[in-house]
Amino acid sequence: MSEEEIINKINEILDTIRPYLYADGGDLEFIKYEDNYVYIKLLGMCQGCSMADVTIENGIFETLKQEIPEIKGVINSL
């Protein structure tokens, strides 16, 4: 997959995750894809939430990794 295809796929997947974040008053913004890491920014109620790391690791990262095995991690850009 080209980098452009990966970025498009990341955005598609993030769009499927957003409704779950909206339900808790949160959202996320895709920042960039670099060196096999996805950089996002958690927004709304997700910012500073005690469960943010769990959401990133067990929710966002695992969902992305299922579709795009090249991804090594998700980093919350503060």
N, C-alpha and C positions, 0 to 999 in steps of 0.2 A: 504494500500500500504506500502511495506517495504521502508526503507530509500534508499536502492539501487535502487528500482523501481522509487522512487520520483526523485532521482538524474538523472537517465536515461531519465525520462520524461522531467525534466527541460532542459537538454541538447538538446533534440529533439525540444522543443519549442523555445529555444534560437536560434537554427539553422534556424527556420522559420522567426525569427525577424532580423537576421543578414543582409539579403539583403537590408532592409530599412535603416539600419545604413551605409552599404557600399555606398549606393546612395548619402549619405551626407559626405562621406570620413571618416566614423567612423567604429567602431567595438566594441565588448565587449569580455571579458574573464570571464568565470565562475570560481569563486574562491572556494566556498564551500556552503553547505547547512547545517545550524546549528540552532537548536531551532526554526524551522519553518520559518527561514529567509534565503533568497537567497543572497549570497554575490557575487557581480560582480565587474569588473573593466572596466570602459569605456575607450576606446582607440581611437587613431587618432583624428579626428576633434571633436569627442564627448567629449574628455577631456576638461574641462573648458568651454564648450559651455553653453551659457545662458539658453538654453532649456533642459539641461541635466536632471534636476529634473522633468520636465514635461515628458520627454521621459521615465524616470524610473517609475514614478508613473502612468501615463496614458497609457503608451505603454507596457513596460516590465511587471510591476506588474500586471496590469489588464489582460494581456494575460495569464500569468502564473496562476493567481487566477482562471480564468475560467476553467482551466483543473485540477488544483491541489488546492482545497479549503483550505487545511491545511496551505498554505503559508500565513504568516502574513505580509510580506513586502520584499522589495528588497533594499539592502544596497550597495551603491557605495563605494568600498574599494579603497581609493586613494593611 
